[in-house]
Amino acid sequence: MTGRLRVLLAVALAAFAVSGCKAIEEGTKAISDTTVAGDNSPNANNVACGAERQEVELAVESFTILRGHVPTELELVPDFLRTESTLLDIAPDGTVIPSPGSPCP
């Protein structure tokens, strides 16, 4: 390889390595079991709860549109959800709420 090509390759590799630092930092914060004091980064429970909430809310909304009534959680399985949520429940009005003892807000 020529000298210029080696320098270009080294610069490209360094830029690639540095660009991933922020993603690694955010990923580390997301999987930690607590939020860093003074930092509003999500912790693992918040990430799991947020993803689960979106999934259940979409299932409730879809079921209600297609079937014409608010579902129970059992009615959503298996056509709208694979399994019942262990983190969230569905209120009689269709609102998604935390299950008793759930870490979700």
SULFEN-V211267 format. One record per run of one state. SS is the DSSP state (A for helix, B for strand, O for the rest). FROM is the first residue (numbers start at 1). TO is the last residue. If there is no record, write none. Layout:
SS:FROM:TO
SS:FROM:TO
This chain:
O:1:2
A:3:19
O:20:20
A:21:31
O:32:43
A:44:67
O:68:72
A:73:76
B:77:77
O:78:80
B:81:81
O:82:87
B:88:90
O:91:95
B:96:98
O:99:105
